[in-house]
Amino acid sequence: MKARPNRSYTCYEDCVQGARLLQSTVESLRRRLTEARLSKVSRDVRRQGLTYLSPDKLLNLERCLATLRREKITGDCLEAGIALGGSAIVICSLMGPRRRWAGYDVFGMIPPPGEADGEDSHARYQTILSGQSKGLGGGEYYGYQDDLYGTLLSTFKAFGQAVDGQRVSLHRGLFEDTLRFSDEQRIAFAHIDCDWHDPVKLCLERIHPVLQNGGFIVADDYHDYDGCRRAVHDFLSDKRDMRIVNARGNLVMRRTAA
């Protein structure tokens, strides 16, 4: 005798599939709405394949910069980890004419993760090291390019943000050698996009003393890598003047009066 199908189980499976389809549709619609809210420059760098940042992440950067303008908070901007330069171009385009932007990177193969990083970071690095990492749209991974620095200079110029060493500057080398500030410097916005625990920790420790009240630090890889998350948690554990203001996409922190 042929077994009868379990109608209750079939109904349950149909409900699960229906819920997944609905969730996927809602997420797709939300993503499109977020993209529609982005500035033209953000849409352009995404269209040209110059950023790994999602619409949510880019929108967070834009909102931080808009808040700084609206509240008239002074200070410069920086980015640690440039990749293809997309988010840097967005920041330079939207930060206003009176701010300076500085970018820090090795402009080549990313340094390895350390002992404080999780398996996710080490697995990702092995993929990169093996030459098997794919770039955006299936193209060449930026870390394999022979002259990434030269490419970035051309890209910045094409977007009207020429690297002149004054308003827009690039600093090549490891963060421990290049990311240094004088007592007079003030940072209003910092985008930390360097993946692993140790560089994220170093950036947070060096930026915080010169971060303006009302200034923002954005940790790009907070939801992506365990090491970055741990570095952020350790940083926030003893910083009463820092609070989380947004955790969708990346993690946005703001300095307030202690």
QUIGI-V917168 format. One record per pair of residues at least 6 apart in sequence whose C-alpha atoms are under 6 Angstrom apart, sorted by the first residue. I is the first residue (numbers start at 1). J is the second residue. Records with the same first field share a line. If there is no record, write none. Layout:
I=J / J
This chain:
35=55
42=90
45=86
50=84 / 86
51=86
56=249
57=249 / 250
65=95
75=186 / 187 / 188
76=99 / 100 / 187 / 188
77=101 / 187 / 188 / 189 / 190
78=101 / 102 / 103 / 190
79=103 / 190 / 191 / 192
80=104 / 192 / 193
81=104 / 105 / 193 / 194
100=167
101=168
102=168 / 169 / 170
103=170
104=171
105=172 / 173
106=172 / 173
107=148 / 149
108=143
109=143
113=196
117=197 / 227
118=226 / 227
127=133
134=140 / 141
135=141
156=162
163=169
186=210 / 211
187=210 / 211 / 212
188=211 / 212 / 215
189=215 / 216 / 217
190=217
191=217 / 218
192=218 / 219
193=220
195=221
196=227 / 228
197=227 / 228 / 231
201=231
213=255 / 256
214=255 / 256
215=254 / 255
216=253 / 254
217=253
218=251 / 252
219=251
220=250
222=228 / 229
240=258
241=255 / 256 / 257 / 258
242=254 / 255
243=253 / 254
244=252 / 253
245=252 / 253
246=252
